[in-house]
Amino acid sequence: MSAHSTAARPGRRPRRLGNPVAGAGALVWLVVVLLPLYTLLSSSLTRQDQALSGNPLAPPADPTLDNYGFVLDSGFLTLMGNTAVVAVATVALVLVFSVPVAYVAVRTRSGASMAVFRTFLLGVAIPAQAVVVPLYMLIAEMGMYDTLLAIILPTAAFAMPVAVLVLTSTMRDISEELYEAMALDGARPLRMLWTLTVPMSRAGISTVVIFSALQAWNGFLFPLILTQSEEQRVLTLGLFDFMGQFGLNVPALLAAVVLSVIPIFTVYLFARRALINGLMGVGGK
Protein backbone atom coordinates (compact mmCIF):
# COMPACT_ATOMS: atom_id res chain seq x y z
CA MET A 1 0.00 0.00 0.00
CA SER A 2 1.48 3.34 -1.07
CA ALA A 3 2.19 6.23 1.25
CA HIS A 4 -0.33 8.33 -0.67
CA SER A 5 -3.11 5.85 0.05
CA THR A 6 -2.40 5.79 3.77
CA ALA A 7 -1.95 9.51 4.21
CA ALA A 8 -4.90 11.51 5.43
CA ARG A 9 -6.66 13.52 2.79
CA PRO A 10 -5.91 17.25 2.95
CA GLY A 11 -8.61 19.27 4.68
CA ARG A 12 -10.18 16.22 6.28
CA ARG A 13 -10.38 16.30 10.07
CA PRO A 14 -9.25 13.21 12.00
CA ARG A 15 -12.09 11.15 13.34
CA ARG A 16 -12.59 11.51 17.09
CA LEU A 17 -13.39 8.38 19.04
CA GLY A 18 -16.16 8.51 21.62
CA ASN A 19 -15.74 7.78 25.31
CA PRO A 20 -18.36 5.19 26.29
CA VAL A 21 -17.40 5.31 29.97
CA ALA A 22 -17.89 9.08 30.14
CA GLY A 23 -21.14 8.76 28.21
CA ALA A 24 -22.47 6.14 30.59
CA GLY A 25 -21.44 8.24 33.59
CA ALA A 26 -23.17 11.29 32.15
CA LEU A 27 -26.32 9.26 31.53
CA VAL A 28 -26.34 7.97 35.10
CA TRP A 29 -25.85 11.49 36.44
CA LEU A 30 -28.68 12.76 34.23
CA VAL A 31 -31.01 10.12 35.66
CA VAL A 32 -29.96 10.99 39.21
CA VAL A 33 -30.76 14.66 38.59
CA LEU A 34 -33.96 14.28 36.58
CA LEU A 35 -35.60 11.52 38.61
CA PRO A 36 -36.26 13.64 41.73
CA LEU A 37 -37.51 16.50 39.53
CA TYR A 38 -39.88 14.16 37.72
CA THR A 39 -41.14 12.73 41.01
CA LEU A 40 -41.64 16.22 42.42
CA LEU A 41 -43.65 17.42 39.42
CA SER A 42 -45.62 14.19 39.06
CA SER A 43 -46.57 14.08 42.74
CA SER A 44 -47.66 17.74 42.70
CA LEU A 45 -50.24 16.80 40.04
CA THR A 46 -51.61 13.87 42.03
CA ARG A 47 -54.84 14.01 44.00
CA GLN A 48 -54.47 13.95 47.76
CA ASP A 49 -56.27 10.62 48.22
CA GLN A 50 -53.90 9.00 45.70
CA ALA A 51 -50.63 10.51 46.94
CA LEU A 52 -49.53 7.73 49.27
CA SER A 53 -50.80 4.79 47.25
CA GLY A 54 -49.38 3.11 44.19
CA ASN A 55 -45.99 3.50 42.53
CA PRO A 56 -44.45 6.94 43.23
CA LEU A 57 -42.63 6.80 39.87
CA ALA A 58 -45.80 6.16 37.89
CA PRO A 59 -47.42 9.19 36.24
CA PRO A 60 -50.65 10.35 37.94
CA ALA A 61 -53.68 8.47 36.66
CA ASP A 62 -55.90 11.53 37.05
CA PRO A 63 -53.64 14.63 37.01
CA THR A 64 -55.03 17.80 38.52
CA LEU A 65 -53.97 21.41 39.07
CA ASP A 66 -56.12 21.78 42.19
CA ASN A 67 -53.03 21.54 44.40
CA TYR A 68 -51.54 24.62 42.76
CA GLY A 69 -54.79 26.54 43.13
CA PHE A 70 -54.97 25.55 46.80
CA VAL A 71 -51.42 26.81 47.40
CA LEU A 72 -52.02 30.11 45.58
CA ASP A 73 -55.12 30.70 47.68
CA SER A 74 -53.10 30.17 50.87
CA GLY A 75 -51.07 33.40 50.65
CA PHE A 76 -48.31 32.02 48.44
CA LEU A 77 -48.19 35.13 46.23
CA THR A 78 -47.36 37.27 49.27
CA LEU A 79 -44.44 34.97 50.07
CA MET A 80 -43.28 35.15 46.46
CA GLY A 81 -43.50 38.94 46.40
CA ASN A 82 -41.54 39.34 49.64
CA THR A 83 -38.87 36.95 48.41
CA ALA A 84 -38.58 38.82 45.10
CA VAL A 85 -38.12 42.12 46.95
CA VAL A 86 -35.40 40.59 49.14
CA ALA A 87 -33.62 39.02 46.16
CA VAL A 88 -33.66 42.15 43.97
CA ALA A 89 -32.58 44.44 46.81
CA THR A 90 -29.81 42.06 47.85
CA VAL A 91 -28.44 41.84 44.31
CA ALA A 92 -28.55 45.63 43.95
CA LEU A 93 -26.67 46.20 47.21
CA VAL A 94 -24.05 43.58 46.41
CA LEU A 95 -23.35 45.08 42.98
CA VAL A 96 -23.29 48.67 44.19
CA PHE A 97 -20.64 47.91 46.81
CA SER A 98 -18.68 44.94 45.47
CA VAL A 99 -17.94 46.30 41.98
CA PRO A 100 -16.11 49.45 43.23
CA VAL A 101 -14.33 47.47 45.96
CA ALA A 102 -13.05 44.91 43.45
CA TYR A 103 -12.03 47.68 41.03
CA VAL A 104 -10.01 49.49 43.69
CA ALA A 105 -8.39 46.23 44.82
CA VAL A 106 -7.29 45.47 41.26
CA ARG A 107 -6.26 48.96 40.12
CA THR A 108 -4.50 50.21 43.27
CA ARG A 109 -1.70 48.58 45.21
CA SER A 110 -1.86 50.68 48.35
CA GLY A 111 -1.81 49.10 51.78
CA ALA A 112 -5.27 50.45 52.60
CA SER A 113 -6.91 48.89 49.55
CA MET A 114 -5.25 45.54 50.18
CA ALA A 115 -6.34 45.66 53.82
CA VAL A 116 -9.94 46.23 52.75
CA PHE A 117 -9.68 43.38 50.25
CA ARG A 118 -8.31 41.00 52.90
CA THR A 119 -11.10 42.05 55.25
CA PHE A 120 -13.67 41.05 52.66
CA LEU A 121 -11.91 37.72 52.12
CA LEU A 122 -12.05 37.13 55.87
CA GLY A 123 -15.83 37.21 55.59
CA VAL A 124 -15.77 34.02 53.52
CA ALA A 125 -14.60 32.07 56.58
CA ILE A 126 -17.23 33.47 58.99
CA PRO A 127 -20.45 31.41 59.09
CA ALA A 128 -23.73 33.22 59.61
CA GLN A 129 -24.55 31.03 62.61
CA ALA A 130 -21.55 32.46 64.48
CA VAL A 131 -22.88 36.03 64.43
CA VAL A 132 -26.63 35.49 64.54
CA VAL A 133 -26.99 36.56 68.19
CA PRO A 134 -25.10 39.89 67.92
CA LEU A 135 -26.78 40.45 64.55
CA TYR A 136 -30.20 39.99 66.15
CA MET A 137 -29.31 42.48 68.90
CA LEU A 138 -28.01 44.99 66.34
CA ILE A 139 -31.10 44.73 64.13
CA ALA A 140 -33.40 45.09 67.14
CA GLU A 141 -31.43 48.09 68.44
CA MET A 142 -31.73 49.80 65.03
CA GLY A 143 -35.50 49.29 65.00
CA MET A 144 -35.48 47.09 61.90
CA TYR A 145 -36.69 43.85 63.48
CA ASP A 146 -39.54 42.14 61.62
CA THR A 147 -38.92 44.04 58.39
CA LEU A 148 -37.68 42.90 55.01
CA LEU A 149 -34.71 45.22 55.45
CA ALA A 150 -33.62 43.06 58.38
CA ILE A 151 -33.28 40.17 55.92
CA ILE A 152 -31.79 42.15 53.04
CA LEU A 153 -28.86 43.78 54.84
CA PRO A 154 -27.25 40.67 56.40
CA THR A 155 -27.92 38.58 53.30
CA ALA A 156 -26.12 41.15 51.14
CA ALA A 157 -23.29 41.43 53.68
CA PHE A 158 -22.63 37.68 53.65
CA ALA A 159 -22.81 37.52 49.85
CA MET A 160 -20.30 40.33 49.30
CA PRO A 161 -17.05 38.47 50.21
CA VAL A 162 -17.61 35.87 47.48
CA ALA A 163 -18.76 38.62 45.10
CA VAL A 164 -15.59 40.62 45.64
CA LEU A 165 -13.46 37.50 45.18
CA VAL A 166 -15.15 36.62 41.87
CA LEU A 167 -15.03 40.18 40.55
CA THR A 168 -11.37 40.74 41.37
CA SER A 169 -10.50 37.53 39.54
CA THR A 170 -12.53 38.71 36.56
CA MET A 171 -11.15 42.26 36.49
CA ARG A 172 -7.54 41.05 36.58
CA ASP A 173 -8.12 39.48 33.15
CA ILE A 174 -8.63 42.91 31.57
CA SER A 175 -5.56 43.98 29.62
CA GLU A 176 -3.46 46.79 31.11
CA GLU A 177 -3.05 48.27 27.62
CA LEU A 178 -6.76 49.10 27.52
CA TYR A 179 -6.46 51.12 30.72
CA GLU A 180 -3.38 52.89 29.39
CA ALA A 181 -5.16 53.77 26.15
CA MET A 182 -8.07 55.29 28.05
CA ALA A 183 -5.68 57.17 30.33
CA LEU A 184 -3.99 58.70 27.28
CA ASP A 185 -7.42 59.89 26.15
CA GLY A 186 -7.83 61.67 29.47
CA ALA A 187 -10.29 59.23 31.05
CA ARG A 188 -10.71 59.45 34.79
CA PRO A 189 -10.87 56.29 37.00
CA LEU A 190 -14.64 56.55 37.33
CA ARG A 191 -15.07 56.63 33.56
CA MET A 192 -12.71 53.66 33.18
CA LEU A 193 -14.85 51.75 35.67
CA TRP A 194 -18.15 52.30 33.86
CA THR A 195 -17.02 52.28 30.23
CA LEU A 196 -14.30 49.62 30.35
CA THR A 197 -14.23 47.52 33.52
CA VAL A 198 -17.96 46.90 33.94
CA PRO A 199 -18.62 45.87 30.29
CA MET A 200 -15.51 43.67 30.24
CA SER A 201 -16.52 42.02 33.54
CA ARG A 202 -20.02 41.00 32.48
CA ALA A 203 -19.34 37.28 33.08
CA GLY A 204 -18.17 37.91 36.63
CA ILE A 205 -21.05 40.32 37.27
CA SER A 206 -23.54 37.74 36.00
CA THR A 207 -22.01 35.20 38.35
CA VAL A 208 -22.38 37.59 41.27
CA VAL A 209 -25.99 38.36 40.34
CA ILE A 210 -26.97 34.68 40.24
CA PHE A 211 -25.02 33.80 43.37
CA SER A 212 -26.51 36.69 45.36
CA ALA A 213 -30.02 35.97 44.09
CA LEU A 214 -29.70 32.31 45.08
CA GLN A 215 -28.45 33.29 48.53
CA ALA A 216 -31.40 35.61 49.02
CA TRP A 217 -33.99 33.27 47.48
CA ASN A 218 -32.91 30.22 49.50
CA GLY A 219 -32.04 31.98 52.75
CA PHE A 220 -33.70 30.54 55.84
CA LEU A 221 -31.72 31.54 58.94
CA PHE A 222 -32.13 35.31 58.71
CA PRO A 223 -35.89 35.24 57.96
CA LEU A 224 -36.37 32.77 60.82
CA ILE A 225 -34.46 34.84 63.39
CA LEU A 226 -35.18 38.41 62.26
CA THR A 227 -38.89 38.28 61.35
CA GLN A 228 -42.03 36.96 63.01
CA SER A 229 -45.16 38.42 61.37
CA GLU A 230 -47.06 36.79 58.52
CA GLU A 231 -46.67 39.92 56.37
CA GLN A 232 -42.86 39.66 56.34
CA ARG A 233 -42.52 35.97 55.60
CA VAL A 234 -40.53 34.76 52.61
CA LEU A 235 -40.71 31.52 50.64
CA THR A 236 -38.35 29.39 52.69
CA LEU A 237 -40.10 30.24 55.93
CA GLY A 238 -43.50 29.86 54.26
CA LEU A 239 -42.60 26.38 53.00
CA PHE A 240 -41.47 25.50 56.50
CA ASP A 241 -44.90 26.56 57.80
CA PHE A 242 -46.62 24.69 54.97
CA MET A 243 -45.03 21.48 56.27
CA GLY A 244 -47.23 21.83 59.34
CA GLN A 245 -50.23 23.33 57.60
CA PHE A 246 -50.21 20.80 54.75
CA GLY A 247 -48.69 17.96 56.76
CA LEU A 248 -51.25 15.48 55.46
CA ASN A 249 -51.53 17.11 52.03
CA VAL A 250 -48.28 16.02 50.38
CA PRO A 251 -49.26 17.05 46.80
CA ALA A 252 -50.04 20.61 47.95
CA LEU A 253 -46.69 20.86 49.73
CA LEU A 254 -44.85 19.65 46.62
CA ALA A 255 -46.84 22.07 44.46
CA ALA A 256 -45.61 24.89 46.70
CA VAL A 257 -42.04 23.65 46.23
CA VAL A 258 -42.47 23.61 42.43
CA LEU A 259 -43.85 27.16 42.40
CA SER A 260 -40.99 28.39 44.58
CA VAL A 261 -38.36 26.88 42.27
CA ILE A 262 -39.69 28.20 38.96
CA PRO A 263 -38.52 31.87 39.17
CA ILE A 264 -34.93 31.26 40.27
CA PHE A 265 -34.61 28.26 37.92
CA THR A 266 -35.71 30.46 35.02
CA VAL A 267 -33.05 33.03 35.90
CA TYR A 268 -30.43 30.28 36.01
CA LEU A 269 -31.44 28.91 32.59
CA PHE A 270 -30.93 32.29 30.93
CA ALA A 271 -27.63 33.06 32.68
CA ARG A 272 -26.04 29.66 33.19
CA ARG A 273 -23.32 30.20 30.56
CA ALA A 274 -22.18 33.47 32.14
CA LEU A 275 -22.28 31.79 35.56
CA ILE A 276 -20.05 28.91 34.44
CA ASN A 277 -17.62 31.26 32.68
CA GLY A 278 -17.37 33.48 35.73
CA LEU A 279 -16.77 30.58 38.12
CA MET A 280 -14.07 29.22 35.79
CA GLY A 281 -12.27 32.56 35.79
CA VAL A 282 -12.92 33.29 32.11
CA GLY A 283 -13.97 36.82 33.01
CA GLY A 284 -14.82 39.12 30.18
CA LYS A 285 -12.83 37.32 27.51
C-alpha positions, 0 to 999 in steps of 0.5 A: 500500500502506497504512502499516498493511500495511507496519508490523510486527505488534505482538509479532512479532520481526523475522526474523534473516538467517543468515550463510552465510559464518560457517556455512561457516567453522564447518563447515570448522572442525568437520571440521578438529577432528573428523577427527583424533579420528575417525582416532584412534578408528578406528585404535585399533580396527584390528588391527595387521596392518591398521593400515598398509594401506588408507585411513586414513579408512575405518572398520575392516573388523574392529574389535577392542578387543584393543588396549585390553586390551593397553594395560591389561595393560601397566601403564596403570592405574598411569600413570592412577592416578599422573596422577590423584593429581598432578592432584587434588593440584595443583588442591587446592594451587592453590585453597588458595593462589590464592583467598586471594591473589586475595582479598587483592589485590582487597580490600586496597590496601596496598603489600605486597599489591600487591607480592605480586600483581605477584610472582605476575604475574611468574611468568607470564613465566617459562618452566619450562625456564628454572628446570629446573636449579635446580629439579632441584637443589632437589628433590634437596636436599630428598630429594623426587626420584623422588616424585610430590610432586616433580611436584606442587609445581612444577606447582602453582607454575607454575599459580598465576600464571594462577590468581591473574590469573583469580581477581582479575579474577573477584572484582573483578566482585563488587559493593562493596555486598555487602561493605558489607552483610556488614560492617554485619552484623558479618562478618569478612573470613574469613567474607566470603571463604567465604560471599560471595567464593567462591560468587560466584567459582564461574566463575573457580574452575572455570576455575582448576580446569580449567586446573590439571588440564590443566597437571598432566594434560598435563605432561611436563617435570617428570615427565621431569626429576624422576622415573626409576622405573617406579612414579612414571611418569605418563601423558605419560611412559608414552605417550613410553615406549609409542612405543618399546615399541609402535613397530610396534604403532600401534593399541595406541599410539593406544588408549593415547592415547584412554584418556589423553584420556577422563578430562580430556575428560570433566571439560572437557565438564561444566565447559566453560561455566564455563571459557568464562565465566571466561576471558571475565571474566564472573566470578560474574555 
